[in-house]
Amino acid sequence: MFYWIMKHIVVGPLVLGIFRPWVIGLENVPKSGGAILASNHLSFIDSIFLPLVVDRNVVFLAKSEYFTGRGIKGWLTRLFFQATGQLPIDRSGGKASEASLNTGLRVLGRGELLGIYPEGTRSPDARLYRGRTGVARMVLESGVPVVPVAMIGTDEVMPIGTRLPKVRRIGVVIGEPLDFSRFEGLESDRFVLRSVTDELVYRLRELSGQEYVDVYASSVKEKRAAPTR
């Protein structure tokens, strides 16, 4: 109920009125039942605009740090993520990754829309990076449709490191659902998982027009953050 009020009455109309996002392919989002919206990730605000332009509620899996902050800022951040329907996940790997997968599968099992970023983190430079195979496992284990989504221009509205967005129009391009039923029962095959992931990311490249880089975005961020000698 809180999510609905924030989306349709409090935050949604205001944000949509200010930024006036344009949308292509909204008809490709299933009207009912579980489905995965797999999007490129340019900015923090991707998780705001995508749910606002889709009629149905969208649940995103967000890093747990957003829910554990202290003080007024931590409380406001936690309130915001809860209001926008996001669920905390631990991205440290191992058993935490398995728990995240199960959280996503429960969302899909309830017949909801689940938003996922195959790159695993925001692009550091607006290019499209190699996808993580966790999304492929979720696709194959759930058996639900996977809809590729390209966010356009959100990195210009709110680049990494900024606190306040610039008022500019952004776009959302929603592609036709991808069919991976030919891989049913092969969710444990790492070659199949890589194939599914690469096909999905390739489609995102087509929709977004981004330059593709065949390395993980997290690796690029770690390299840039490492102290120079």
C-alpha positions, 0 to 999 in steps of 0.5 A: 500500500505504501509503495502504491501511494508513493508511486501513484500519488506522492512521488511518481506524478511529481518525478514524471512531471519534472523529467518527462521520460519517454518510453518505447515498447511498454507493451512488451511488459507482461500484463500479469505473472512473474517476469524479469526486467533485465536492464543496463545500469547507468545511474542510481536513478535507474531503479526509480524511473523504471518502476515509475514508467511500468504500470505494474509494481517492480521489485528490485534487489538492492545492496544491503548497505542501503538498509543498514545506515545510521542516523537521519540519512540512514533512516531516510535512505532505508525509507526510500528503498522500502517505499520503492519496493526494493529488497536488501541482498548481500552481494559478498558472494558464496552463500550470500549470492545463493540467498539473493538468488532465492530471494529473487525466485520468491518474488517471481514465484509470487507472480511479480516483476523483478528488476535485475541489472545483469552487469551487477553494478553501475557502469563507471563510464556509460559503457556496457560491461560483461554480465554476471551469470547469476541473472541467467540462473534466475531466468532458467530456474524460474522459467519466467519471461525475461524482458531486456530494458535499456535506460537512456540518458540517466547517467547525464541526469545523475552521474555517479558521485553526484547528490542532486539530479539535473532536470533533463529528459530520460528514455526507457526502451523495452525490448521483446521478451527473450526465449531461453526455454531451449536451455530448460534443465541446464541451469547448472551448466556454466557454459549455458549460463554464460551463453544466456547472459551474453545473449541478454547483454548483446540485446541490451547493447542493441537497445541502448546503443552503448559501447560494449566492454568484455570485462566486469564493471566491478573490476574496472571500478576496483582498478580505478580505486586502487592506489597508484605507486 
